[in-house]
Amino acid sequence: MQRVVRDAKARIRSFVENLEDIRYENQRKVLRAFQEARVGSHCFFDSTGYGYHDGGRDALEAIFATVFCTDSALVRPMIVSGTHAITLCLSLVQPGEELVSLSGAPYDTLQTVIGTRGSSANSLIQRGVLYKEVPLHPEGSLDFEAIERTVSCKTKMVLLQRSRGYSARPSILVEQISKVCALVKRINPQCIFFVDNCYGEFVELREPTEVGADLMAGSLIKNPGGTLAPSGGYIVGKRELVFHCGERLTAPGLGAALGPTFGLMRPLMQGFFVAPHMVGEALYGAILASAVFTALGYATSPKVGEERTDIIQMIEFGSKEKLLAFCHEIQRCSPVDSHCTPIPSEMPGYEDPVVMAGGTFIQGSSLELSADAPLRPPYRGFLQGGMGREHIEIALSEVVATFKDL
Ligand SMILES: *Cc1c(COP(=O)(O)O)cnc(C)c1O
């Protein structure tokens, strides 16, 4: 192991210890939900066709609802990604109704969904939804005054993105979400408070739905899939809202009653069970990477001791060459496709070419060790995931060795 990494390990010890209570409590919460749902081997059978009476699917949805403290949950392998899950939630806003983003411009792919970018005839704006965006303060925090001026009794839904996505702004702590939720509800108690929770699950003790969010969505190839879910997304929230998302996913009248799970219940359940542990390992990796790159003289965010609410670690490389060298090294240290070189390319839904290093077992899974970046100055790289701290330490060691020669 490189000295820089060994020294960084020693420096982060106390910060890592602080995470242990969160890991313990979240694991306990998940374990208890499995027991309450009476999960048994009968839950793992192979449902096909319409997928009627899939008891495993019902049990998993009950588990998600319990863990996220909501009435109801929709957890499906046929939700193709986080973007799909979030789109189902946003589709509750009808033509002529108003949607307000409280956290500035949303994640790249959602800009196409909403219609602030691209020219899809199926975007919300093209279909007549009135959309407003409240920019964040220059340093990246929520602008409560502007939110108070923008949200009104006419606002049907507000959207808050917890994680930074591919931006330099800090992620939004659950404590902040709690405050802004109270503000929105004071202005308009009927307004649907919706949270894009991608990358946030199990990082803190509480989730946004425990502090007032009505609806929340995320991806199963990120945190709650625990690296084992082969595909899928989830939506949790108030019964009525989740019901409508179910009708959007399948068809009016059918809703969540249909949807085969093709024998995937075992990995979906096992993945959710190990998710608090896996997220803890990914957080360890993020903190270690922050410490290593700080020692090498790069700007990182979050900083080593900063409070975290997602698993993303940003490193500012300042040059395309260094960013690509970093991504190449992460790829080279992967268990799958280690002999491949990631090259930046156009991706559906993204504005700039994106480079994605991820030699992952599940395609695109970013709770497995992965690094990605849109290719634009100042060449920020985003590192996340890792199924165990040893793998992350090995990869960072290799990165450090390469960076010595740059
Ligand atoms: C990953 C992500 C999404 C959804 O992305 P998919 O690749 O479609 O799963 C949405 N919002 C944020 C903040 C994300 O990080």
PDBQT file of the ligand as one rigid body, heavy atoms in Angstrom, charges set to zero:
ROOT
HETATM    1  C1  LIG A 501     -28.153   8.713 -10.527  1.00  0.00    +0.000 C 
HETATM    2  C2  LIG A 501     -29.047   9.849 -10.282  1.00  0.00    +0.000 A 
HETATM    3  C3  LIG A 501     -30.309   9.943 -10.878  1.00  0.00    +0.000 A 
HETATM    4  C4  LIG A 501     -30.868   8.916 -11.806  1.00  0.00    +0.000 C 
HETATM    5  O1  LIG A 501     -29.953   8.350 -12.620  1.00  0.00    +0.000 OA
HETATM    6  P1  LIG A 501     -30.135   6.945 -13.343  1.00  0.00    +0.000 P 
HETATM    7  O2  LIG A 501     -28.827   6.776 -14.002  1.00  0.00    +0.000 OA
HETATM    8  O3  LIG A 501     -31.276   7.118 -14.271  1.00  0.00    +0.000 OA
HETATM    9  O4  LIG A 501     -30.427   5.899 -12.323  1.00  0.00    +0.000 OA
HETATM   10  C5  LIG A 501     -31.089  11.019 -10.559  1.00  0.00    +0.000 A 
HETATM   11  N1  LIG A 501     -30.680  11.958  -9.689  1.00  0.00    +0.000 NA
HETATM   12  C6  LIG A 501     -29.478  11.885  -9.090  1.00  0.00    +0.000 A 
HETATM   13  C7  LIG A 501     -29.081  12.939  -8.109  1.00  0.00    +0.000 C 
HETATM   14  C8  LIG A 501     -28.623  10.830  -9.355  1.00  0.00    +0.000 A 
HETATM   15  O5  LIG A 501     -27.439  10.757  -8.745  1.00  0.00    +0.000 OA
ENDROOT
TORSDOF 0
